[in-house]
Amino acid sequence: MRAEEILKKIAVSFFVIITGIVCSLYIFCLIFNPNAVFTLADIGRILLMAVAGDLSLLLFLSGKELDKKQMLLRKAIHLVVLSATLLYLAARWDWVDPGNAEEIAVFLLSILLVHAAVSFVSRYRDKKLTDKLNERLKERRRS
């Protein structure tokens, strides 16, 4: 992917990621820490999580068009890097206990769900744009 395409994806996905993080934190805290209180620092950390999630999209930066196999490999690497980065940050900020396998599993599941939501929104947006371009091409051909 070109840098321009990635920057557009980053801009669009940022707010979807923040929404996903907030929803995930809500559910995570309901399960593991219902008395949790969030500080101003935690709100900043949510934003940093979203930035870290978005910056991992730079793994798709390529000078040439990627074939299906290369894209699939990068998607797999992206998911591993994304999960490792966010898990590291969550453990560092004491959001997740690294010794608690159940917390880690729920946290990783929430990463997968947010990733799926971002992918869905991105594909939907791309499809909408493609349909719009195709419609304009049809109109030009009719003229």
N, C-alpha and C positions, 0 to 999 in steps of 0.2 A: 504494500500500500504506500501511496505517496504521503508525505508529511501533511499536506493540506487536508487529505481525507481523514487522517488520524486526528488532526486538530479539531475538525468538525465533529467527529465521533466523541472526542473528549468533552467538547462543549455541551453536546446534547446529553451525554450519559451522566455528567456530573450531578445534576439535580435528581436524576433517577437513582443514582447511587446513594445520595444523601437520604432520600426518602426510604430506600431499602435499609440503610443502616439504622435509621431511627426506628423503623418497624421491627427490625431484628433485635435491637437493643431492648425494646419494650417487651417483646416475647421472651427474650433471654432472661431479663430481669424478673419477669413474672414467674419463670420456672426456678431460677437459682437464687434470686435476691429481691424479693418483693418490696423490701424496705429501702431500696436503692435511692439515693439522692444524687442528682447531677449538678455539677458546678459549671461555672463559666469555662474553666479549663477543659471540662469534658465536652462542651459544645465545640471548642476549638479542636479537640481531638477527633470529633466526628468529622469535621471539615478536613482534617489531615488524613483521616482514613479514606475519605472520598478522593482526595488528591492522589494518595498512594494507589488506590484502585484504578484511577484514570491513567496515571503515568505508566502503569503496566501495559497499557495499550501500545506503547512505543515499541514493544516486542514485534509488532506487525510492520514496522517501518522497513521498507525494502525498495531498492532502486529499480527493481523489475517486478512485473506482475507475478504473483505466486500461483503455482498450480494447486490443485485440490490437496495433494499429499503434503505439500509444504505448508499450506494453510492449516490443515488438520494438525500437523506437528506443532505449529506455532500456537494454535489454540490450546493444545494439551500443555505445552510449556507455560503459556500464559496463565492457565488455571493453577498450575503448581506454584509459580512465582507469586501470583496474586494471593493464594491461600497462605503461603509461607510468610509473606510480608505482613498481611493483616493479622495473622495469628501471633507473629512476633510483636507487633505493636500492641495488640490486645493484652498479651502477657506482660509486656513492659509497663503498661498502664494499669495493671491489676484488674483488668476487665474479665480475664479468664485465668483460672488456676491451671498452670501447665501440668500439675500432677493429677488433675481430675479428668479422666478420659471422657466422662459423660459431658462435661462442659465443653471440651475440645470438639467432641462429635457434634453437639448442637451448634457450636460456633461455625464449624466447617459446613454444616448443612445450611446455615443462614447465608454463608458466603455463596454457596451454590444457588440458592434461591434468588439472591440479589443479582448474581451473574446471569441467571436465566431471565430475570425481568429486564435487565439492561439489554440482553441479546434480543429479546422479543420486541422491545421498543425500537431498537436500532433497525431490525429487519422490517418492522412495520413502517417506519419512517422511510427506509430505502424503497420499499414496495410502493408507497404512496408517491414518492418522487418519480419512480420509474413509470407508474401509471400515468402521471401527469405529463411526463415527457412523451410517452407514446401517444397520448391523446392529442398533444400539440402537433406531433408528426402527422397523424391522421388528418388533422384540420388543414395542414399545409398541402397535403397530397390532394385534398378535395378542391382546393382553390385553384 
